[in-house]
Amino acid sequence: MATELIAQGFGGSYEVAVVVTGDDDFSKAIRYVQDQGKTVEVASFDANLSSGLERTADSITFLGEITDSIRR
């Protein structure tokens, strides 16, 4: 997923990426695409969101707060 985030961002496929993860392993890739002018929003459950990723993301959506609205 990190490779696609970088490749698609570099190729101009998006301006805003929504990454559904709480893993800090994605922070470096997110910072890279932000340096290219992209916006990165992270969606994660609060308990799974690393503090590093929380600091890196442009915005955070906590999935626990929107579960009722996304249920079928």
TIKOLMI-445289 format. One record per atom (N, C-alpha, C): residue in three letters; atom name; x, y, z. Coordinates in nm, 4 decimals, padded with zeros to 6 digits. Example, Ala and Ser with C-alpha at 12.3 -4.5 7.8 and 13.67 -1.06 7.14 Angstrom:
2
ATOM  type  atom        px        py        pz
ATOM   ALA     N   01.3190  -00.5690   00.7800
ATOM   ALA    CA   01.2300  -00.4500   00.7800
ATOM   ALA     C   01.3200  -00.3300   00.7800
ATOM   SER     N   01.2850  -00.2250   00.7080
ATOM   SER    CA   01.3670  -00.1060   00.7140
ATOM   SER     C   01.2900   00.0030   00.7870
end
This chain:
72
ATOM  type  atom        px        py        pz
ATOM   MET     N   00.0829  -00.1184   00.0000
ATOM   MET    CA   00.0000   00.0000   00.0000
ATOM   MET     C   00.0882   00.1260   00.0000
ATOM   ALA     N   00.1983   00.1249   00.0728
ATOM   ALA    CA   00.2862   00.2419   00.0758
ATOM   ALA     C   00.3468   00.2672  -00.0617
ATOM   THR     N   00.3836   00.1609  -00.1314
ATOM   THR    CA   00.4402   00.1752  -00.2657
ATOM   THR     C   00.3390   00.2371  -00.3607
ATOM   GLU     N   00.2151   00.1935  -00.3551
ATOM   GLU    CA   00.1099   00.2493  -00.4405
ATOM   GLU     C   00.0815   00.3952  -00.4057
ATOM   LEU     N   00.0840   00.4270  -00.2774
ATOM   LEU    CA   00.0633   00.5647  -00.2347
ATOM   LEU     C   00.1661   00.6559  -00.3003
ATOM   ILE     N   00.2921   00.6134  -00.2980
ATOM   ILE    CA   00.3995   00.6930  -00.3585
ATOM   ILE     C   00.3893   00.6934  -00.5101
ATOM   ALA     N   00.3728   00.5755  -00.5707
ATOM   ALA    CA   00.3700   00.5657  -00.7175
ATOM   ALA     C   00.2535   00.6441  -00.7771
ATOM   GLN     N   00.1352   00.6283  -00.7209
ATOM   GLN    CA   00.0180   00.6976  -00.7734
ATOM   GLN     C   00.0259   00.8480  -00.7471
ATOM   GLY     N   00.0828   00.8851  -00.6337
ATOM   GLY    CA   00.1005   01.0272  -00.6045
ATOM   GLY     C   00.2004   01.0907  -00.6992
ATOM   PHE     N   00.3092   01.0223  -00.7230
ATOM   PHE    CA   00.4115   01.0722  -00.8153
ATOM   PHE     C   00.3561   01.0831  -00.9568
ATOM   GLY     N   00.2684   00.9882  -00.9934
ATOM   GLY    CA   00.2085   00.9880  -01.1267
ATOM   GLY     C   00.0946   01.0872  -01.1429
ATOM   GLY     N   00.0589   01.1558  -01.0356
ATOM   GLY    CA  -00.0465   01.2573  -01.0441
ATOM   GLY     C  -00.1870   01.2008  -01.0426
ATOM   SER     N  -00.2033   01.0799  -00.9901
ATOM   SER    CA  -00.3350   01.0160  -00.9900
ATOM   SER     C  -00.4315   01.0723  -00.8863
ATOM   TYR     N  -00.3805   01.1444  -00.7885
ATOM   TYR    CA  -00.4686   01.1988  -00.6852
ATOM   TYR     C  -00.4091   01.3255  -00.6265
ATOM   GLU     N  -00.4942   01.4014  -00.5617
ATOM   GLU    CA  -00.4512   01.5174  -00.4833
ATOM   GLU     C  -00.4683   01.4895  -00.3346
ATOM   VAL     N  -00.5703   01.4075  -00.3026
ATOM   VAL    CA  -00.5982   01.3706  -00.1643
ATOM   VAL     C  -00.6058   01.2189  -00.1564
ATOM   ALA     N  -00.5274   01.1607  -00.0659
ATOM   ALA    CA  -00.5309   01.0157  -00.0435
ATOM   ALA     C  -00.5964   00.9888   00.0913
ATOM   VAL     N  -00.6777   00.8843   00.0969
ATOM   VAL    CA  -00.7344   00.8384   00.2232
ATOM   VAL     C  -00.6720   00.7022   00.2502
ATOM   VAL     N  -00.5960   00.6946   00.3577
ATOM   VAL    CA  -00.5245   00.5732   00.3939
ATOM   VAL     C  -00.5922   00.5148   00.5174
ATOM   VAL     N  -00.6385   00.3918   00.5063
ATOM   VAL    CA  -00.7083   00.3271   00.6171
ATOM   VAL     C  -00.6087   00.2364   00.6884
ATOM   THR     N  -00.5478   00.2902   00.7923
ATOM   THR    CA  -00.4482   00.2182   00.8719
ATOM   THR     C  -00.4213   00.2965   00.9992
ATOM   GLY     N  -00.3640   00.2300   01.0945
ATOM   GLY    CA  -00.3184   00.2974   01.2149
ATOM   GLY     C  -00.1701   00.2765   01.2361
ATOM   ASP     N  -00.1076   00.2087   01.1409
ATOM   ASP    CA   00.0303   00.1638   01.1515
ATOM   ASP     C   00.1302   00.2745   01.1180
ATOM   ASP     N   00.2210   00.3000   01.2084
ATOM   ASP    CA   00.3225   00.4036   01.1898
ATOM   ASP     C   00.4192   00.3718   01.0758
ATOM   ASP     N   00.4209   00.2476   01.0285
ATOM   ASP    CA   00.5081   00.2108   00.9162
ATOM   ASP     C   00.4760   00.2918   00.7903
ATOM   PHE     N   00.3588   00.3505   00.7824
ATOM   PHE    CA   00.3190   00.4288   00.6657
ATOM   PHE     C   00.3595   00.5757   00.6750
ATOM   SER     N   00.4092   00.6179   00.7893
ATOM   SER    CA   00.4417   00.7597   00.8097
ATOM   SER     C   00.5434   00.8122   00.7094
ATOM   LYS     N   00.6464   00.7352   00.6809
ATOM   LYS    CA   00.7492   00.7818   00.5884
ATOM   LYS     C   00.6919   00.8036   00.4481
ATOM   ALA     N   00.6108   00.7094   00.4000
ATOM   ALA    CA   00.5484   00.7227   00.2679
ATOM   ALA     C   00.4523   00.8411   00.2659
ATOM   ILE     N   00.3794   00.8604   00.3740
ATOM   ILE    CA   00.2861   00.9725   00.3823
ATOM   ILE     C   00.3626   01.1051   00.3783
ATOM   ARG     N   00.4706   01.1146   00.4545
ATOM   ARG    CA   00.5506   01.2383   00.4513
ATOM   ARG     C   00.6062   01.2638   00.3111
ATOM   TYR     N   00.6455   01.1583   00.2421
ATOM   TYR    CA   00.6992   01.1742   00.1074
ATOM   TYR     C   00.5958   01.2371   00.0140
ATOM   VAL     N   00.4739   01.1823   00.0128
ATOM   VAL    CA   00.3730   01.2375  -00.0786
ATOM   VAL     C   00.3256   01.3755  -00.0333
ATOM   GLN     N   00.3277   01.4015   00.0965
ATOM   GLN    CA   00.2963   01.5362   00.1442
ATOM   GLN     C   00.4007   01.6357   00.0927
ATOM   ASP     N   00.5256   01.5931   00.0902
ATOM   ASP    CA   00.6315   01.6792   00.0361
ATOM   ASP     C   00.6118   01.7066  -00.1128
ATOM   GLN     N   00.5348   01.6218  -00.1801
ATOM   GLN    CA   00.5028   01.6410  -00.3217
ATOM   GLN     C   00.3748   01.7230  -00.3394
ATOM   GLY     N   00.3216   01.7741  -00.2284
ATOM   GLY    CA   00.2034   01.8599  -00.2341
ATOM   GLY     C   00.0707   01.7878  -00.2187
ATOM   LYS     N   00.0745   01.6594  -00.1868
ATOM   LYS    CA  -00.0493   01.5820  -00.1695
ATOM   LYS     C  -00.0995   01.5942  -00.0262
ATOM   THR     N  -00.2292   01.5786  -00.0101
ATOM   THR    CA  -00.2923   01.5752   00.1214
ATOM   THR     C  -00.3225   01.4305   00.1555
ATOM   VAL     N  -00.2954   01.3920   00.2800
ATOM   VAL    CA  -00.3206   01.2537   00.3213
ATOM   VAL     C  -00.4084   01.2538   00.4455
ATOM   GLU     N  -00.5248   01.1918   00.4300
ATOM   GLU    CA  -00.6181   01.1727   00.5405
ATOM   GLU     C  -00.6061   01.0282   00.5861
ATOM   VAL     N  -00.6051   01.0060   00.7164
ATOM   VAL    CA  -00.5959   00.8710   00.7723
ATOM   VAL     C  -00.7281   00.8366   00.8389
ATOM   ALA     N  -00.7746   00.7151   00.8132
ATOM   ALA    CA  -00.8935   00.6617   00.8806
ATOM   ALA     C  -00.8482   00.5412   00.9614
ATOM   SER     N  -00.8813   00.5410   01.0903
ATOM   SER    CA  -00.8346   00.4345   01.1783
ATOM   SER     C  -00.9233   00.4271   01.3013
ATOM   PHE     N  -00.9221   00.3113   01.3664
ATOM   PHE    CA  -00.9834   00.3022   01.4982
ATOM   PHE     C  -00.8883   00.3662   01.5977
ATOM   ASP     N  -00.9415   00.4390   01.6915
ATOM   ASP    CA  -00.8618   00.5149   01.7874
ATOM   ASP     C  -00.7583   00.4265   01.8576
ATOM   ALA     N  -00.7981   00.3084   01.8990
ATOM   ALA    CA  -00.7075   00.2197   01.9728
ATOM   ALA     C  -00.5915   00.1700   01.8873
ATOM   ASN     N  -00.6058   00.1724   01.7550
ATOM   ASN    CA  -00.5020   00.1210   01.6658
ATOM   ASN     C  -00.4155   00.2292   01.6037
ATOM   LEU     N  -00.4450   00.3539   01.6287
ATOM   LEU    CA  -00.3733   00.4635   01.5653
ATOM   LEU     C  -00.2447   00.4951   01.6407
ATOM   SER     N  -00.1324   00.4827   01.5719
ATOM   SER    CA  -00.0046   00.5158   01.6351
ATOM   SER     C   00.0072   00.6670   01.6507
ATOM   SER     N   00.0802   00.7080   01.7511
ATOM   SER    CA   00.0966   00.8523   01.7746
ATOM   SER     C   00.1763   00.9169   01.6610
ATOM   GLY     N   00.2708   00.8433   01.6024
ATOM   GLY    CA   00.3480   00.8968   01.4909
ATOM   GLY     C   00.2610   00.9230   01.3693
ATOM   LEU     N   00.1720   00.8312   01.3400
ATOM   LEU    CA   00.0823   00.8482   01.2261
ATOM   LEU     C  -00.0174   00.9609   01.2526
ATOM   GLU     N  -00.0605   00.9719   01.3757
ATOM   GLU    CA  -00.1531   01.0800   01.4118
ATOM   GLU     C  -00.0876   01.2167   01.3894
ATOM   ARG     N   00.0413   01.2279   01.4211
ATOM   ARG    CA   00.1124   01.3541   01.3994
ATOM   ARG     C   00.1387   01.3808   01.2512
ATOM   THR     N   00.1527   01.2752   01.1726
ATOM   THR    CA   00.1901   01.2882   01.0313
ATOM   THR     C   00.0717   01.3233   00.9417
ATOM   ALA     N  -00.0427   01.2645   00.9668
ATOM   ALA    CA  -00.1595   01.2813   00.8787
ATOM   ALA     C  -00.2077   01.4258   00.8753
ATOM   ASP     N  -00.2608   01.4656   00.7614
ATOM   ASP    CA  -00.3217   01.5978   00.7497
ATOM   ASP     C  -00.4531   01.6048   00.8264
ATOM   SER     N  -00.5248   01.4926   00.8299
ATOM   SER    CA  -00.6470   01.4842   00.9093
ATOM   SER     C  -00.6718   01.3382   00.9447
ATOM   ILE     N  -00.7508   01.3178   01.0488
ATOM   ILE    CA  -00.7810   01.1837   01.0998
ATOM   ILE     C  -00.9318   01.1666   01.1053
ATOM   THR     N  -00.9794   01.0511   01.0606
ATOM   THR    CA  -01.1179   01.0107   01.0820
ATOM   THR     C  -01.1136   00.8875   01.1706
ATOM   PHE     N  -01.1792   00.8950   01.2844
ATOM   PHE    CA  -01.1838   00.7807   01.3749
ATOM   PHE     C  -01.3025   00.6933   01.3354
ATOM   LEU     N  -01.2722   00.5726   01.2909
ATOM   LEU    CA  -01.3754   00.4838   01.2375
ATOM   LEU     C  -01.4820   00.4488   01.3412
ATOM   GLY     N  -01.4440   00.4417   01.4667
ATOM   GLY    CA  -01.5410   00.4118   01.5721
ATOM   GLY     C  -01.6499   00.5168   01.5841
ATOM   GLU     N  -01.6178   00.6394   01.5431
ATOM   GLU    CA  -01.7156   00.7485   01.5520
ATOM   GLU     C  -01.8133   00.7505   01.4354
ATOM   ILE     N  -01.7806   00.6784   01.3283
ATOM   ILE    CA  -01.8687   00.6827   01.2115
ATOM   ILE     C  -01.9257   00.5462   01.1727
ATOM   THR     N  -01.9086   00.4469   01.2607
ATOM   THR    CA  -01.9554   00.3127   01.2261
ATOM   THR     C  -02.1034   00.3062   01.1944
ATOM   ASP     N  -02.1832   00.3777   01.2701
ATOM   ASP    CA  -02.3275   00.3749   01.2426
ATOM   ASP     C  -02.3598   00.4285   01.1038
ATOM   SER     N  -02.2889   00.5285   01.0597
ATOM   SER    CA  -02.3186   00.5875   00.9285
ATOM   SER     C  -02.2629   00.5059   00.8116
ATOM   ILE     N  -02.1696   00.4138   00.8381
ATOM   ILE    CA  -02.1144   00.3350   00.7279
ATOM   ILE     C  -02.1660   00.1907   00.7249
ATOM   ARG     N  -02.2487   00.1545   00.8221
ATOM   ARG    CA  -02.3084   00.0200   00.8215
ATOM   ARG     C  -02.4100   00.0092   00.7111
ATOM   ARG     N  -02.4254  -00.1117   00.6605
ATOM   ARG    CA  -02.5269  -00.1354   00.5573
ATOM   ARG     C  -02.6622  -00.1512   00.6159
end
